[in-house]
Amino acid sequence: MQVTVRYFASLREALGKGSEALDTDAATLGALRRELAARGGAYAEALAPTRAVRMAQDQVMAADSEPLRAGAEVAFFPPVTGG
């Protein structure tokens, strides 16, 4: 399925991009995070399971177990982001 992934604050800086469109077979937000971390490099470091990262789907905060919807906008961001 196609989703849009957005990265905010320190994650955007670490990955060098604010967003990307991708095709995924991930069934949940947590699975998508693991899929992205498996890319290695900056993705593995920024999205590692030991790092505190918040997630939202279509601008609603969500847990790892949240089912991923086709066409969704998924956001990853650190727990505290400032203006």
ROVEXLUM-511970 format. One line per 3 residues: number of its first residue (from 1); for each residue x, y negated, z of N, C-alpha, C, CB. Coordinates in pm, 1 decimal. Glycine has a CB too. Example, Ala and Ser with C-alpha at 12.3 -4.5 7.8 and 13.67 -1.06 7.14 Angstrom:
<pts>
1 = 1319.0,569.0,780.0,1230.0,450.0,780.0,1320.0,330.0,780.0,1130.8,447.3,904.6; 1285.0,225.0,708.0,1367.0,106.0,714.0,1290.0,-3.0,787.0,1408.4,59.8,572.5
</pts>
This chain:
<pts>
1 = 83.4,117.8,0.0,0.0,0.0,0.0,87.5,-123.5,0.0,-94.7,-0.1,120.1; 33.7,-230.0,-50.5,106.0,-357.3,-57.8,72.8,-441.7,65.2,70.3,-434.3,-188.6; 176.3,-498.3,128.2,158.8,-590.8,240.5,256.7,-706.1,223.2,180.7,-518.5,378.2
4 = 226.4,-816.4,289.4,318.6,-929.4,295.2,373.9,-934.1,436.0,248.6,-1064.9,256.1; 505.6,-941.2,447.0,571.2,-946.1,577.0,634.2,-1083.2,593.5,677.8,-833.3,591.5; 607.3,-1144.7,707.2,664.8,-1276.2,738.1,753.0,-1262.9,862.5,552.0,-1383.8,760.5
7 = 864.9,-1332.9,857.6,961.3,-1332.0,967.5,972.3,-1473.8,1021.4,1101.2,-1278.1,921.0; 975.0,-1488.1,1153.0,979.2,-1619.6,1214.8,1098.1,-1634.3,1308.2,851.1,-1645.7,1290.2; 1138.9,-1758.8,1326.7,1241.9,-1800.1,1422.1,1372.6,-1723.8,1399.4,1192.8,-1778.4,1565.9
10 = 1427.3,-1664.2,1504.3,1557.8,-1598.4,1494.1,1556.0,-1480.6,1396.7,1602.5,-1550.6,1631.3; 1441.7,-1417.4,1377.9,1435.1,-1307.0,1281.0,1452.4,-1360.2,1139.2,1300.6,-1230.8,1293.4; 1390.6,-1471.9,1109.3,1406.1,-1533.8,977.1,1551.9,-1569.8,953.7,1316.8,-1659.7,964.0
13 = 1616.5,-1625.4,1055.4,1757.8,-1661.6,1042.6,1844.7,-1538.1,1022.2,1804.6,-1738.5,1166.4; 1820.8,-1433.0,1098.4,1901.7,-1311.8,1088.6,1886.4,-1243.1,953.5,1864.3,-1215.5,1199.4; 1765.1,-1244.3,898.6,1738.0,-1173.7,773.8,1758.1,-1261.3,650.6,1597.4,-1120.2,775.0
16 = 1766.4,-1391.6,671.0,1789.9,-1482.5,559.9,1669.9,-1500.6,468.6,1904.7,-1434.2,480.1; 1551.1,-1471.5,520.4,1428.8,-1491.1,441.5,1311.0,-1508.2,534.7,1404.5,-1372.3,345.0; 1211.3,-1580.4,487.4,1092.2,-1605.0,566.9,980.5,-1506.8,540.1,1043.2,-1742.3,542.4
19 = 983.5,-1445.0,422.1,877.3,-1349.1,389.9,918.8,-1261.3,272.9,745.7,-1422.3,357.4; 845.1,-1154.3,256.3,863.1,-1064.9,142.3,737.1,-982.7,123.5,986.4,-972.9,161.8; 711.2,-947.6,-1.1,601.2,-856.4,-33.1,663.6,-719.4,-52.1,520.4,-902.5,-161.9
22 = 598.2,-617.1,0.9,654.0,-483.4,-16.1,546.1,-377.3,-22.3,749.6,-452.2,96.2; 583.7,-265.2,-79.3,498.8,-146.5,-81.5,545.3,-56.6,30.8,504.3,-72.7,-220.1; 452.3,-1.9,105.5,486.7,82.6,218.2,388.4,197.9,231.0,490.0,1.0,346.8
25 = 435.6,305.4,289.8,349.6,418.0,324.8,321.6,419.9,474.2,413.6,550.3,281.3; 370.0,317.8,546.8,352.5,311.4,691.8,203.9,307.1,727.1,425.3,188.1,749.9; 167.6,382.5,828.9,28.4,387.6,872.2,-1.2,288.0,984.4,-6.2,528.0,917.8
28 = 103.4,246.5,1057.1,85.0,155.6,1170.5,189.0,43.6,1163.6,96.0,232.6,1305.9; 168.1,-59.1,1244.1,265.7,-167.6,1250.1,400.2,-116.5,1301.7,214.0,-281.5,1339.5; 397.3,-29.9,1399.6,521.2,26.6,1452.4,596.2,105.3,1346.2,491.9,116.0,1572.0
31 = 524.3,180.4,1265.7,587.8,256.3,1157.8,648.5,162.8,1054.8,486.7,350.0,1090.8; 582.7,50.4,1027.8,637.7,-47.8,934.8,766.4,-106.7,992.0,534.6,-159.9,905.8; 766.3,-139.4,1119.1,887.1,-192.7,1183.2,1001.5,-92.5,1172.3,859.9,-226.8,1331.5
34 = 974.4,34.7,1200.0,1078.0,138.2,1189.3,1127.9,152.6,1045.2,1024.0,273.0,1239.8; 1035.2,144.0,949.7,1072.6,152.5,808.4,1166.7,38.1,770.3,946.9,150.0,719.2; 1135.3,-80.8,815.2,1220.4,-195.8,784.9,1356.0,-182.3,853.6,1151.8,-326.5,828.1
37 = 1357.9,-140.0,979.2,1484.2,-122.8,1052.6,1572.6,-17.4,985.5,1456.4,-82.8,1199.2; 1510.3,82.1,922.6,1585.5,188.5,855.9,1661.0,137.5,733.6,1491.8,300.6,814.9; 1632.5,16.4,689.2,1708.6,-41.9,578.3,1854.2,-63.3,617.3,1646.0,-174.8,534.2
40 = 1878.8,-71.8,747.7,2014.5,-92.0,797.0,2053.1,-238.4,800.7,2112.4,-16.2,711.8; 2178.1,-262.7,830.3,2231.7,-398.4,834.2,2155.5,-490.5,926.2,2232.6,-456.1,697.6; 2126.4,-610.2,876.3,2057.4,-711.8,956.6,1919.0,-665.1,999.5,2045.7,-842.2,878.3
43 = 1851.2,-585.8,914.6,1718.3,-534.1,950.4,1727.4,-442.4,1071.8,1655.4,-458.4,831.4; 1826.7,-353.9,1071.6,1842.3,-260.2,1183.2,1868.2,-334.2,1313.2,1956.2,-161.9,1155.5; 1947.1,-439.4,1306.6,1978.5,-515.7,1426.3,1859.6,-600.2,1472.6,2099.0,-604.7,1401.0
46 = 1797.3,-671.7,1380.8,1688.9,-763.4,1416.5,1562.7,-691.6,1463.2,1655.7,-851.0,1298.8; 1534.5,-574.1,1405.7,1409.9,-503.3,1435.7,1431.9,-375.0,1516.2,1338.1,-470.0,1306.9; 1548.6,-362.8,1577.3,1580.3,-244.6,1658.4,1475.3,-224.9,1767.5,1720.9,-257.9,1721.6
49 = 1445.7,-99.2,1800.8,1344.0,-72.4,1903.7,1378.9,-130.7,2040.0,1323.5,76.2,1917.5; 1505.9,-158.8,2064.0,1547.1,-215.3,2192.3,1529.0,-366.8,2198.1,1691.5,-180.3,2219.8; 1499.8,-429.2,2084.2,1480.0,-574.0,2079.4,1334.0,-609.4,2103.8,1526.2,-630.2,1944.4
52 = 1313.8,-716.3,2176.3,1177.4,-765.5,2200.3,1129.7,-837.3,2074.7,1171.8,-861.2,2325.2; 1032.2,-778.4,2008.8,974.8,-836.3,1887.2,824.0,-826.3,1897.2,1027.5,-764.2,1758.5; 755.7,-936.7,1873.8,609.7,-938.1,1873.0,562.9,-917.7,1730.4,553.4,-1071.0,1931.8
55 = 439.8,-867.8,1715.3,383.6,-843.7,1583.1,240.8,-894.6,1577.3,388.8,-694.4,1547.8; 202.0,-936.9,1458.4,64.0,-977.4,1434.3,23.8,-926.0,1296.5,47.0,-1133.3,1444.3; -104.4,-896.2,1282.0,-159.0,-856.1,1153.3,-273.4,-951.6,1121.2,-207.3,-706.1,1154.8
58 = -262.7,-1017.1,1008.5,-361.9,-1116.8,967.7,-388.3,-1218.1,1079.7,-493.1,-1047.7,927.3; -278.4,-1265.7,1139.5,-276.6,-1370.3,1241.6,-343.2,-1330.8,1372.8,-342.9,-1492.1,1188.5; -350.1,-1200.6,1399.7,-401.7,-1151.2,1527.2,-293.1,-1064.8,1590.7,-535.8,-1070.0,1508.0
61 = -256.3,-1097.7,1714.9,-154.1,-1019.7,1784.1,-193.3,-872.6,1785.2,-133.7,-1071.3,1928.3; -94.3,-785.1,1767.8,-123.7,-642.2,1757.2,-11.8,-559.7,1818.9,-144.5,-601.9,1610.5; -45.9,-437.8,1855.9,48.8,-342.2,1914.1,107.6,-252.1,1806.6,-19.6,-257.4,2022.2
64 = 212.1,-179.4,1843.8,276.4,-84.0,1752.1,176.8,13.4,1690.4,384.5,-6.1,1825.2; 78.2,53.0,1767.1,-15.9,156.1,1722.9,-127.4,103.3,1632.4,-77.1,222.4,1842.6; -129.6,-26.9,1608.8,-234.7,-87.1,1524.3,-226.3,-31.2,1381.9,-221.6,-242.8,1522.0
67 = -336.8,19.8,1328.7,-335.4,68.6,1189.7,-304.7,-44.9,1092.0,-471.0,133.5,1153.9; -218.7,-16.5,997.9,-181.6,-114.8,896.6,-284.8,-113.5,785.3,-40.1,-86.3,840.4; -330.7,-233.1,747.0,-431.8,-244.8,641.7,-368.8,-289.1,510.3,-541.6,-343.6,683.4
70 = -415.7,-232.5,400.6,-368.7,-273.0,267.6,-395.5,-421.4,247.5,-437.6,-189.5,156.0; -298.9,-491.8,192.6,-313.5,-633.8,165.9,-291.4,-722.5,286.2,-447.1,-659.9,111.4; -256.2,-664.4,400.0,-240.7,-740.9,523.9,-118.6,-832.2,519.2,-229.9,-646.4,642.9
73 = -125.3,-935.9,600.2,-9.3,-1019.7,627.9,39.4,-978.8,766.3,-43.9,-1175.0,620.2; 161.3,-929.5,772.1,220.3,-885.3,897.9,329.8,-983.5,936.1,276.6,-739.9,886.8; 328.7,-1027.7,1060.6,429.3,-1121.8,1108.4,511.1,-1058.0,1219.7,363.3,-1252.3,1157.6
76 = 641.9,-1079.5,1214.4,733.2,-1036.1,1319.7,799.1,-1161.4,1375.5,840.4,-932.9,1265.9; 804.7,-1170.7,1509.3,866.2,-1288.6,1570.0,911.2,-1255.2,1711.6,767.6,-1408.4,1570.8; 1011.3,-1329.9,1761.3,1055.2,-1307.7,1898.9,945.1,-1350.6,1995.2,1186.5,-1385.0,1928.2
79 = 947.4,-1301.3,2118.1,840.0,-1331.0,2213.0,821.8,-1478.7,2243.9,865.2,-1258.8,2339.6; 927.6,-1557.7,2235.7,916.3,-1700.6,2262.8,969.2,-1774.3,2140.8,994.5,-1741.5,2393.1; 881.9,-1850.5,2077.7,925.6,-1934.5,1965.9,890.1,-2077.5,1997.9,860.8,-1889.9,1831.2
82 = 981.6,-2164.7,1971.1,959.3,-2306.3,2000.1,934.7,-2386.0,1874.7,1077.0,-2364.1,2074.4; 890.1,-2506.5,1893.0,856.8,-2594.4,1782.6,974.6,-2668.9,1737.5,749.5,-2688.7,1819.0
</pts>
